[in-house]
């Protein structure tokens, strides 16, 4: 029950990172978005999601998993309803930001539910592999579902679909998660840390995309966040002692870089199919079907078996290099490319590589953490992945002039991920931390 709940919620959260991608041209036309408007429909969700993940992770530690899960579902569903009914760009972007806040509460809670339910070792690795594969499937299926909904209904349905999903998840929460025990004393929430982390991450992304002066503000806010966390006498948003672990420290850097590669791919590949190959919305969505199938097959079935016998560092490095080769192939696409050579071939290679590297990294960065800090560790992991995606998209949109350049840049970053993979702690899934 807990695994089913975690997977449903994770699928929904990741789905919304990509489900609006195929609908962006339609949204831009109907609501009159400017040239940079589509980017902010995506990044309003991604930035708030990333900025509040540390806070969302700590909420479950302080107030109980079931209460936090229900709160996240209500907020996410309500924001999806508001976005689906929005009649101007400002309201839509605000609703997407509120969705991101709900997702920031839900996503770390899904990991916490797994790490506190399944014992460290093969049992947890299998659960995390399924969770990771469902997340990858959510990202790829978002484009497929978004294309179908946009083609036959409207772009509004790409947001409204979350409302029944949230309603279906509520009974799973009530049945699968026990109420938190009553505490005589309640630790104070680290609000200063939450404000500094969120504003710092948002300023960095805005600075990369629009105003370099904001970069200094972002760096200053994050530096202040570190100081606040080091001096916090309450429960810190993120206990800095966790960074003493090489698995958490190095693993999250690799996760940050991987997020900067794999998340922006949906944005650029969607625009490539629609603007370069002139595919309609439905065909664009169907174009992502191979990504979904290969991601699920590799992430859920092949990778957990390989982790029983192969060093996790090797899987991360090999997966990153395979993904880099796929993006190099993807960069060769031209207006004359057919589906087989322009989309299908690169999709298989990229998704195979991504499926190999995601589960080992997820397992490494959540290992060796006690139950009291499980939410903080999962919050950090989700933060690094999502802020990597938001910053990666902002940088790539600004620094590249063509889709080919963007894909080549993504491939280059994956080569760096492969290097980081070699310095991760050696651990197989059957070993204790």
N, C-alpha and C positions, 0 to 999 in steps of 0.2 A: 504493500500500500504506500509506504514512504517513497519507494523508488518510483512508482507510478506518479505520485504527486510531484516529486522533484522533476521528473521528465516532462510532465504536462506544463508546469510553470516555466521551465527553462525553454521549452519549445516555443511557448507564446512570447516570452521576452525576446529571444533571439529572432523570432519571426518578424518582429516589428522593427528590427534593425534594417531589414531588407525588403519588407513587403511593399513599401511605398516606392521603391526604386523604379519599378516598371511604370507606376502611375505618375511619376514626376512630370513628364511632358504634358499629360492631361491636367494635372494640378496647376502647372505653370500657365497653361492656356486659360483655364476656367477662372482662376483667382488672380490672374494678371501678375504673377511673380516676375521680378526682374531677373537679370542674368545670373546673379548669385543666389536667388531665392531657393532654387531646388537644393543647393548645398545645405541651406539652413533648415529646410524641412527634415533633412537627414540628421544634421549635426545638433539641432535643438534637442532631439531625443538622445543622441549619443553623448553629448557633453554633460547634460544633467545626469544621465545614467552613470557615466564614469565619475562625475564629481561627487555624487552622494553614495557611492558604493561602500566606502569605508564606514560611513554613518549607518547605512543599511545593514552591513555585516555586524556592527556592534549592537544594533537594536535587538537582534535575536538573543545575544548573550545577556542583555540586561532585562528584557521584558518578556521573554519566552517566545519560542519558535512559532507556536500556533497563533498567538495574538498578532505577531508581526506578519505572518503569512496572510492572515485574513485582511489586515490593514492594507498590505500591498495589493492584494487582489481587488479590493474595493476601489482604491485610488486608480489603479491601472484601468479597470473597466470603466470607471466614470470619465477618465480623461479620454479614453478611446471613443466613448459616446459623444463627448464634446467636440473632438476633432472631426468625427464623421459628419457632424451637423454644422461645422464652421462655414461661414459664408464670406470670410475674407482671410487674407494671408496671415495677418497678425494673430487672429484667433487660432488658426491652424497651428502656427508655430508655437504659441503658448500651450495649446493642448498637447502637442508633441513633447514639450518640455515637461509637462505634468505626467505624461506617460513615462518619460525617462525617470522621474522620481519614483513612481510606482515600481518600475523595473528594478531600480536600485535597491528597493526594499526586498523584492522577491528573489532576485538572482543569488545573492549570497546566502539567503535562507535555504535555497535548494541544496547548495553545497553543504551547509551546516547540517541539514537533515540527514544527508548521506554519511558525513564523517562522524556524526555522533550516533548513528544507527549501525553502521557496518564496521566490523573490526578491521584495523589496519592489516594489510596483507592481500592475498588473492581475492577475498570476499569484497573488500572495498575497491580494489582495482577493477573488478568486474562491474561493480555498480557505477564507478566513475567513468568507465569505458562506455557503458550504455548512456549515461548522462551526457558525455562529450559527444557521442555519435548523434544523439537526439538534438543537441545544440547545433552541430554542424548541419544536420538535416533541416533544422528550423531556418538557418541562414539561407540555404539553397532553395528550400521549398517556398520561402517567402517570395522569391522572384516568380516562381511558377504559379503560386496561388494568387499573387498580385496581378500577374498577367491575365489569368482567367477571370478574376473579379472585375478588373478594369475593362476588359473586352466585353463582357456580357452584362455587367451591372453598371458600376461607375467607380471612380477612384475612392468615393466615400466608403464603399464596402470594404476596402482594405483596412480601414480602422474599425468599422462597426463589427467586423467579425470577432473582435476580441471580447465583446460584451457577452455572448453566450459561452465562450470559452471560460471566462472568469466565473460565470454562474455555475458551470459544470465542475470547476475546480473546488468550489466552496465545500461541497459534501465530502470530498476527499480529505480536505484539511480537518474537518470536524471528526471524521472517522479515523484518520491515520495518525494524527498528532495529538499527544496528550496535553492537557493544560499544564502550564508552568506551575511549579510549586509556589505557594505563597511565601514571600520573603519578609522577614521582620524589618530589614533595612533595605532601602533601595539606593543603589549607586547613582550618582548624578551623571547625566549624559554629557559628554564632552562637546558642548555646542561651539565654543571658540575654535576647537580643532576642526569641526565640521565646516564652519564658515570659511576658515582659512584654506582648507583642502579644496573645497568646491570652487571658491573664487580664484584660487591659484591655477587650478587645472583649466577653468574656463578662460582665464586671461591668456594662458599659454596658447590655447587653440585659436582664440580670436586674434592674438598677435601674429601667429603664423599665417593666418588667412587674410587679415586686413590691415592691422596696425602694429608695426614692429615695436612701438613704444609700450604696448601692452605686455610684451615679453618680460620686460623688467618688473612690471607689477606682478606678473605670475610667478617669477622666480622669487621675488621678495616675500610673497604670500606663502609659498611653499617652504621657504627657509624659516619663516615665522612659525609655520605649522610644526616643523621639526622641533623648534625650541619649546613650543607649548606642550607637545607630547612628552618631551624629555622631562619637563618640570611638573607635569600633571600629577596631582595628588588623588584625583578621582580616578575612575576607570578611563584610561586614555582611549581615544578613537582607534589608535593603532599602537600597541605596545612595541616600542622600538627594540626591546630585547629580542623580538622575533627575528630581527635582521641579523642576529648573530649566527643564525643557521645559514650555511652556504646554500642549502637547498632552496630556502625561501629567497635569499638575496639574489643569487645568480639566476634561479629559475624564473623569478618575476621579471628580470631584465629580458630574458629570452621570450617570456610571454608578452611583454610590451612590444618588442620588435615583431613578433609573429602577428599580433593584433594589428600593427601598422601595415601589414602586408595583406592578410586574408580578408579583413573587414572592408577596406576600400575597394577590393576587387569587384564586389557586387555593384557598386556605383559606376565604376568605369566600364565594366563589361555590359551593364544594362544600356548605357549611352552608346557604347560601340555598336551593339546590335540594332538599336533604334536609329541612330544618326548616321552610322557608317554603312551598315548593311540594309537599313530601311525595313527592318522587321516590324510588323504590327505588335501591339501589346501582347496578344495571346501567343504568338510565335516566339516572342522574346522570353515570355515565361516558360514555355516548353523547352526553350534552348538551355535552361538551367537544369533540366531533368537529369542529365548525366552527372552533374555535380552532386545532386542529392543521392542518387543510387550508389555512386562510388564512395562517397563520404560515409554513408551508413555501413556499407559492406566492409570497408577497411577499418573504420573506427570501432565498430561494434563486434566484429568477428575475427579479423586478422590480427589487429594490433594487440589485444589482450593475450592471444596465444603466443605471439612473438615475445612479449614482455616476460614470459616465463623462462625464456632461454637466452634472450639477447639483452645486453646492457642498454639501459634506457638512453644513455648518452649517444649510443650508436643510432638508435631509432630516431632520436631528435635530429641528429646531423644528417642522416640519410634522407629522412623525410623532407627536411628543409632544402637539401640540394635537388631532390626530385621536383619539389614545388618550384624552385628557381628555374629549372629546365623547362617546366611547363609554362611559366610566365615569359621566358624567352621565346618559346614557340608562339604564345599568344600575341606577342609584340609584332609578329610577322603578318598579322591580319591586314587585309586591304579591302577596298570596296568590291574587288573581284573575287574575294575568297568565298568558297562554298561552305556549307555548314560542317562538313566532315573535317576539312583541314583548318577552318577558321575558328570553330567553336568546340566541336566534339573531341578532337584529338588533344588540344591543350587542356580541356576540362578533365579528362581522365587522368592526365599526368598531375595537374595541380591538386585535384581532390585526393589522389592516392598519396601524394606527399603530405598534404594537410592531415589526412587521416592517420598517418604514421606518427606525426610529431605531437599532436594535441594531447592525447591521453597520457603519454609519458611525462610531459611537462606538468599537466594537471595533477598527476599522482605525486610527483616530486614536491611541488610547492604546497601540498596539503598534508604532507607526512610529518610525523614527529611533533604534532601540535596537540596540547592538552585540550580537553573539552571546553574549558573556560575561555580559551582564545580561539576556538574553532571559527566563530563568526568573523573575528578580526582577520584571520588568515584567509578565509574565503573571500572576504570583502576586498583585501589587497589583491588577490589573484584576479578577481573580476575587474577591479579598478585598472590594473595594469593592462589587461587585455582590451578593455573598452576605451581607455584614454589613448592607448596605442592606435586604435582604429580611428578615433576622432582627430588626433594630431596627424596621423598618417594621411587622412583624407584632406585635411586643411593644407598640409605641406604639398601634397601631390597636385592638388587643384591649382595651387599658386605657382609651383616650381616647374611644372611640365606643360608643354604646349600641345601635345598630341596624346592620343590614347596609347600609341606605341611607346612613347617615352615613359608614361606612367607604368606600364607593365614591365618595362626594363628596370625602372627604379625599384619596383616591388621585388623583382627577382634578385637585384643586388642586395637588398636588405635581408632576404632569406639566406643568402650566402653568409651574412654576418650571424644570423641565427644558428647556422650550422657550426660556426666557430664557437659560439657560446655553448652549443650542445656538448662539445668536447670537454668543457670545464665544469659541467654539472656534476654533482655527486653521483658516483656509481651506485645504482640500486636496482635490483630486480623486484618485481611485484611480490615475490614470495618472501622478501626479506623485511625484517622489522626495522623501523627507524632507530 
